[in-house]
Amino acid sequence: MRELPKCRLYELYVEEFYTYQDLARYFKCSTETIRLNIERHSIPKRARGQSLLTKCKLSERDLTQLLPKLYWEDKLSIFQIAEEFK
């Protein structure tokens, strides 16, 4: 396993909310390498979907109300909704 720099990994994952896929692209490695480095460096893992909530500064309750509205009422596709949250 390739060892990644703890400080940069922490900064991108915890402070900038990069996903495992984003990190793998950034470091040019696999998501498994990312997972192993996060465990090795004892970086706290986020719950699934937590990065979206944090990026958007929404509570889980607010997000669960917003997504159906965007899809059903505003008639946005899943792709369009994803683009809104980039």
NUNUNU-890317 format. One line per 8 residues: number of its first residue (from 1); their letters; for each residue y, x, z of C-alpha. Coordinates in pm, whole numbers. Layout:
// NUNUNU-890317
NUM	a	Y X Z  ...
***
This chain:
// NUNUNU-890317
1	mrelpkcr	0 0 0  345 124 -89  575 140 214  911 -26 158  1231 58 348  1245 -164 655  1625 -193 667  1660 -302 305
9	lyelyvee	1360 -537 326  1502 -698 641  1847 -732 489  1721 -899 171  1463 -1124 337  1639 -1227 659  2008 -1200 577  2015 -1277 204
17	fytyqdla	1719 -1521 204  1522 -1356 -78  1179 -1512 -133  861 -1302 -158  885 -1338 -537  1249 -1223 -537  1157 -924 -323  861 -834 -545
25	ryfkcste	1092 -832 -849  1353 -628 -663  1106 -364 -538  887 -383 -853  568 -453 -660  334 -743 -580  402 -1024 -335  101 -895 -139
33	tirlnier	283 -563 -89  584 -760 35  370 -961 277  201 -651 416  534 -470 463  688 -770 638  391 -776 876  390 -398 923
41	hsipkrar	762 -388 1005  733 -697 1232  999 -882 1036  997 -1248 1145  852 -1475 878  1029 -1792 773  856 -2126 746  793 -2250 392
49	gqslltkc	1113 -2392 248  1326 -2243 524  1519 -2021 282  1638 -2327 89  1754 -2500 406  1938 -2189 522  2093 -2113 184  2221 -2468 153
57	klserdlt	2321 -2493 517  2136 -2823 542  1911 -2959 811  1559 -3056 712  1655 -3420 764  1957 -3391 532  1752 -3220 264  1478 -3484 276
65	qllpklyw	1745 -3747 219  1924 -3554 -53  1628 -3465 -276  1511 -3823 -344  1872 -3923 -415  1913 -3644 -671  1581 -3730 -837  1573 -4110 -830
73	edklsifq	1939 -4216 -818  2109 -3933 -1005  1812 -3905 -1246  1804 -3524 -1231  1486 -3346 -1335  1311 -3113 -1094  1443 -2823 -1304  1800 -2955 -1279
81	iaeefk	1765 -2997 -902  1639 -2640 -872  1938 -2520 -1072  2171 -2702 -832  2027 -2500 -541  2053 -2157 -705
***
